[in-house]
Amino acid sequence: MANNSKTVRVYSNSPSVSHKPFGTTFYWLWEQNPYEDECYLDLNKKELEEEMRRSVGFRRMFERGVLNVKEPDILKRFRLDDTDEYIMNNKQLQEFVENSTIEEFDDFLQYAPQAMIDNIEVVCTAKELTDRNKIKLIRKFTGKDLEEFYNDKIIDEEKEEKPVKVETKKGRQPRKPVIK
């Protein structure tokens, strides 16, 4: 947590987020450091509260899980305490995907903010998910078909392994198919 009680640590659940506070010429910028598990920015508590009241877009970033704070007084004051249960960084999300029960995973997909749903898709495409029930739940709530993604990934890897030899006849190149 931030050392000074006048600052609040605001976490980002997205690789890169920016916001321009009202009446300023600078941006608040959150960028993920690949060597750290969490992406955060320490902000002045008063400025954060004023910006939460002024900017609907900034507040929506919290409601959608793109940004979050862990301080209970801020969560309660801005009625964000119900989303805190589902906010996780990528490492926590990976562990959750691997170790959660089907019921826990189902609840997560139903009630988590959209940013967490986007992040779970990234986690599941980076490392193959083997639980078919969880894959079906992801398809049910997001429309993303991970089985198709994994099959396409295998086909692409096979294509990369086999070099394609093109034969030319009479100095001409063969026509490329229009439809695959």
N, C-alpha and C positions, 0 to 999 in steps of 0.2 A: 504494500500500500504506500501511498505517498507519505513522506515524512512530515510535512506541514499540514495542520488541520485546515488551513485555508486553501489547500489544493485537493483536487479529486482526480483519481486515476480513471481515465476513460479508456476502455478496451475496445479494439476493433476486431470483428470476426470476419473481416474481408481483407484480402491482401493489400488493398490500397483504397483509402477513403479520404475525402477532403471536404471541408466545410468553411465557407467564408462568413464569419460572424457579421451581424448587421452593423453597418456604420464603420467598418474597418477596411483597410486595403490589403490585409494579409489573410492567409488561409490557415486553418488548423488542418494538419496533414498527418494521417496515420499510414505508415508503410511498414509492411512485414519485414523484419530482419530474419533472414533464413537461419540464423544461428540461435534464435530465441523462440521459445514456445508461444509467447504472448506478444501481441502488438498493442501498445498503449501510449497514451499521451497524458501528462499531468497538466490539468487546467485549473485556473483560479475558480474556486467554488462559486463565488458571486457571479462571475462572467458566465459560467456554465448554466446557472439557474436562470439568469436573465435571457440567455440565448434559448433555453428550453421554452420559456414563456413567449418569446418573440417569433421564433421560427418553427413553423409547422413541419417543414421538411427535416429539420434537425431532430425534432421530437420523433418523427416517423422512423428515423434511422434507429432510434432506441426501441420503438415498438416492434419493428421488423427484425430486431436482433443484429443489425449491422454494427451498432455500437452498444456498449453496455457499461454500467458501473456496478460496483459491488457494495457501495455504502448504503446501508439500510435507510437512512434518513432521506437520501435523494430518491431511492426507489419508491419509498412510501409517499413522499411529497408529490411526485409526478405519476403516481399510480402505475409503476413499472414492476412492482414486486411479483406479479404473476408470471412474467416472462423469464425471470431469473433461473427458474428450475431447469429450463431447457437450453441455457446458454453454455457453450463449451468451446474451448479452443480445439484446434485440429488434432492434437495428440489425445485429448480427452475424448473427442468424437470417435477417433479410430478405436480406442479401447471400448467405448460404448457399443459401437457396431459389432465388435468381435465378441463381447461378453454379455450383452443384454439378452433378456428373454424375448420371445416373440411378443408377449403382452407389453413389455416396456418399450420395445421398438415401435409397436403399433401406436401406443400413446404418444411417443415422441413425434412420429410422422403426422399425427392428427393435430397436435397442439403446439409444436415448436414454431418459432418465428421463421419466416421465409428464408432469411439468411442462413439459418441452421440447416434447412432443407437443401439449399444450394450447396452448402459445405459438405453435407453428407453425400451428395452426388459426386463431388470432387474426391472425397475419401474413398468411395466405392469404385471409382474408375481408376484411381491410382494403385489400389491394391484390390485384387479380385475377391469379391464376396462369394463364399461357397455355400452359404445357407440359402437354399432355394425359397424357403418361406419368407425370408427377409427381402429377397429379390422381388418376389411377388408383391409384397407390401409396398416397396418403393415404386413399382409400376402402378399399383392401385392409387397411390396418393400423389405421385408426381407425373405419371405418364411416361417416365423414362424406362426403356426396356434394357436393363443391364445385361441380360442374356444375349441379346442381339449385339450389344456393344462388345462383349467379351468374344463372341464368335467372329465379329468383324476384325477385332484386334488380332486374333489367331490367323485369320486369312491374310491380313496385311503383313504379319511377321513371316508367313510362308512365302509370300510374293517377294519380300526383301531377300530371302535366302536364295531363291532361284533366279539367276540372271536370265533375262529374256534375250534370246538370240534372234535377231531380225535378219531374214534373208532378203537380199535385194535381187530383183530380176530386171535385167536390161537397164540398170542404172536408176531405177525408180524405187521410191520408198513405198511400202504398203500403206494403204489407206487405214486411218484409225477409225474404229467403230464409233458411230454417233451415239448409239444406245448400248449400254452394257448389260 
